[in-house]
């Protein structure tokens, strides 16, 4: 796997402190799915753990946020930090596959997640989430994904193809995100040390 020197960096730590959140996040792009997550929002913790497990990323997150107000600032700021860490770990993106996608089932739910490590931030979210699960609903889901995509500089499409249970839908999305990004970040032995773009930069 490519390492260092403008190539893929194994591990990145991001810290962010505002009047609303105090975050420390460590991310390993080629880990074993180890995770230690504490954001003050139980359902969000569970989703980040699933993301790390299914992406085979090592992820440690500690966030002290104003969850007594609501979960918005915590979810958004963790998304920013995770996106920054993901982008930092990719470096110049030499030798990566670039594209990754998955159709993932979770009981009655079925989702499509497709990612391009394009350097261009774009989110397309087609998701009908009927209700909140553990206080986490479509609004917070979109806040997290938007913050992550902008900070990471990736194109991400998430389409919910089927589903009635909000927990299942959101869980499938986080699992699918992990799987799609794992595929996109995987080394492509066919291109060696090249950047996978005719422009020569991503």
C-alpha positions, 0 to 999 in steps of 0.5 A: 500500500502506498505510504507517505511522501505525498502518497497515502498517509496511514493515520491522521489526528484532527482536533477542533475546539469551538464554543459549541464542541471540543473534538479529538479524532484519530483516523486510520485509513487502512485499519482493522475496524477498531473504534472508540467513539464518544460523542454524547449521542448514543445513536450517532456513536453506534453509526460511527462504529458501524462506519468504521467497522464496515470500512475497516477504518480505525476510528477514535472520536471524543466529542464534548458538545452542547447536546443539551441544546440539540445534536446539530453542532456535535453531528456537524463538527464531527462530520467536518473533523472526519472529512478532514481526517479522511482527506488528510489520510488520502494525501495526493490520492496516488495509487487509489481506486478512486471510485467505490459503490455498494448496494447494501441491504439491512432487513427491509431497507436497501441503499445505494452508496457511491463515492468518487474521491474527485476533489469536488464536494457534492452530496446527493441524498435521496432518502425518505427517513420516516422518523427519528431513531434515538433522536437522530433523523434525516436532518442530522443525517444530512448535516453529517454527510454534508459536513463530511463531503465538504471537508473530505472533498468527495462526491457522494450519492446515497439513494434509499431504494427501499425501507420502512424502519428508520433505524434500519435505513440510517444504519444501512447508510452508514454501513454503505458509506464505510464500504463505498469509501473502503473500495474507493480508497483501496490501492489499485495495483494497475496504476502503481503510483499514479493519480487516477485522473487524466488531469493529473490531480484530484 
